Amino acid sequence: MASRKSAPVSSAQASPDASPWDGAVPAAATAVVKRIEGFFAHPYDDNGAQPGGTWTIGYGTIIDAQGRRVTPQTPPITEAEAEQLLRRDMAGAARDVQQRVQVPLLTCEAAALISWVYNLGAGNLAKSTMLLRLNANRKSEVPAEMRKWIMQEGRPMLGLLRRRWAEAAIFSGMDATNACVRAWREIDDLSDWPAF
């Protein structure tokens, strides 16, 4: 509900990753992806067989260990194999962020952007107004730009809004666990966007 307001993030809830980003995949990025995607040993359509779905496995991986797209026929994987695929894909997302963002980032900012790229892809980052704002060092505008990326097949999706809010909150300094919990607890419809 849009009327629900939350208290600002206290220093106890602030991300411990407010240091300059060193180019590695921050723990917060992996934590948010694992929490939001969840683990699936078998391939699944990430949109419940609705238009625009993509077959994924593990923690939202779309390319298997042999470099092939995940399909309904992709063999099941273990959680350890899913972790390896996640590390591979998160490293790729981190490289994409590092290559395209031309201003220094804090680790919490990089974590949010890596999660965003993991979900939406480097191509969307490259063409986004969010990247223009970032590279103009207008970081305060990034959360609002993240909020725009909630469409699937032309329709806004509540799950994507929750994910974008969590990423925007992490970018703004909230720890990943708190951001994810609050996103799913406080966002009930598409008009919700609680204060960080």
Buried (B, 14 or more C-beta within 10 A) or exposed (E): EEEEEEEEBEEEBBBEBEEEBEEEBBEBBBBBBBBBBEBBBEBBBBBEEEEEBEBBBBBBBBBBBEEEEBEEEBEEBEEEBBBBBBEEBBEBBBBBBBEBBEEEBBBBBBBBBBBBBBBBEBEBBEEBEBBEBBEEEEBEBBBEBBBEBBEBEEEEBBBBBBBBBBBBBBBBBBBBBBBBEBBBEBBEEBEBBBEB
